[in-house]
Amino acid sequence: MLVDPGDTDTEEGHKKTASGILVPENINKEKPEQGTVVAVGEGNYENGKLVPLKVKVGDKVIFSKYGYDEIKMNDKKYFIIKEDNILAIIK
């Protein structure tokens, strides 16, 4: 989201753009998540063909903060992420 440079403070915790859109102040402070891949599927089907994933077990990845589903197994938290939500593979 782009914010007009002519922002004015309004309600607590929000800024209002010149066009009237309320934007939370923490929008620029939020950072993507990061983790290590512990399992992958076979890939995705495109036009009837299986396309393997580019990530593999052990890869360290940066992914979209809101682009995952959280599950808990054996009291440990894991994220299920689509490859489209992976922003970078850290080498």
C-alpha positions in Angstrom: 0.0 0.0 0.0 1.3 3.4 -0.9 0.7 6.2 1.6 0.5 9.8 0.4 3.4 11.9 1.9 0.8 14.4 3.1 -0.3 12.2 6.0 -2.0 13.8 9.0 -2.4 12.2 12.4 -6.0 11.3 13.4 -7.3 8.5 15.6 -4.8 7.0 18.0 -2.6 4.5 16.2 -3.7 5.6 12.7 -2.8 8.1 10.1 -5.1 9.5 7.5 -4.0 10.0 3.9 -5.0 13.1 2.0 -7.6 10.8 0.2 -9.1 9.8 3.5 -7.7 6.3 4.0 -6.9 5.3 7.6 -3.6 3.4 7.8 -2.3 1.7 11.0 1.0 3.3 12.2 2.6 -0.1 12.5 2.1 -0.9 8.8 5.7 0.1 8.0 7.1 -1.6 11.1 5.9 -5.1 10.3 8.5 -7.4 8.9 8.2 -10.6 7.0 8.6 -13.9 8.9 11.5 -16.3 8.5 11.9 -20.0 9.1 13.5 -23.3 8.0 11.6 -25.7 5.7 11.0 -29.0 7.4 8.8 -30.7 4.8 7.6 -30.1 1.2 5.0 -31.5 -1.1 5.5 -32.9 -4.6 4.8 -29.6 -6.3 2.0 -27.9 -8.2 0.1 -29.0 -11.3 0.2 -26.5 -14.1 -1.6 -27.4 -17.4 -1.8 -31.0 -16.3 2.0 -31.3 -15.6 3.6 -31.6 -12.1 6.0 -28.7 -11.5 8.4 -29.5 -8.6 8.9 -26.9 -5.9 12.0 -24.7 -5.8 12.4 -25.0 -2.1 13.7 -28.1 -0.3 13.9 -29.3 3.2 16.6 -27.4 5.1 16.2 -24.2 3.2 15.9 -21.0 5.3 13.2 -18.8 3.8 11.6 -15.4 4.3 7.8 -15.4 3.8 4.8 -13.1 3.9 3.7 -12.3 7.4 0.0 -13.1 6.6 0.6 -15.8 4.0 0.5 -18.9 6.1 -1.7 -21.2 8.2 -0.5 -22.1 11.7 -0.8 -25.6 13.0 0.4 -27.3 16.2 1.9 -30.8 16.3 3.4 -32.4 19.5 3.3 -29.0 21.2 5.4 -27.4 18.5 4.1 -24.6 16.1 4.5 -25.0 12.4 3.4 -22.8 9.4 1.9 -24.2 6.2 3.0 -21.9 3.4 2.3 -21.9 -0.3 5.4 -21.4 -2.4 3.9 -18.2 -3.9 4.1 -16.7 -0.3 7.9 -17.3 -0.1 9.7 -14.0 -0.7 13.2 -15.3 -0.6 15.4 -18.3 0.0 18.4 -17.4 2.2 21.7 -19.0 1.0 
